[in-house]
Amino acid sequence: FLFVCLYLVYRSRQKKLLLTKTGVELTYVRFWKREFFAYDEIQAIQVLENSIHIIQQEQTRELKIKPQTREAFLEHAQMLVPAELLQEEKQTES
């Protein structure tokens, strides 16, 4: 029972980010919970090494991403997100 509860808590924290021509849609595992941010409402989208920050005037959303997913996200974001909104942090090689 404890394992099932912990699994459900883990799954409930996962999110899916969908880029469209008009904005960013954030979908949670709970299918009825969705948020949409139009590009007009977004001040910046910062792509860091392991997270994405969607910055709006009243709030900032932080989404964790895997490093291997970062490049695929950037490729799609450059096609769909207005260039003035997209801010990329350069990765440092050690």
C-alpha positions, 0 to 999 in steps of 0.5 A: 500500500505504501509503495502505491501511495508513493508511486502516485505522489511521484507521478502526480508531480510529473508535467508535460510541456507542449509548445504551440504557435500561440503559447505554452501548454503545461499538462499534468498527469491529472488530465483535467489540470492544464495551464496555458500561457500565451506568448503575449503573457510571457516575459521570458523563457529561460532554458538552463542546464537542467530546468526551464523557467517560464517568467511572467509578470506575476509568477515564475514556473520552474520545470525540471528537465533531463539534460538529454531532453534539453537539446530537443527542447531547444530545437523545437523552441527555436522554431515555435517560440518568438526569439525575443522570449527565448533565453538560453544559458550556455552549458559549460564544459569541464 
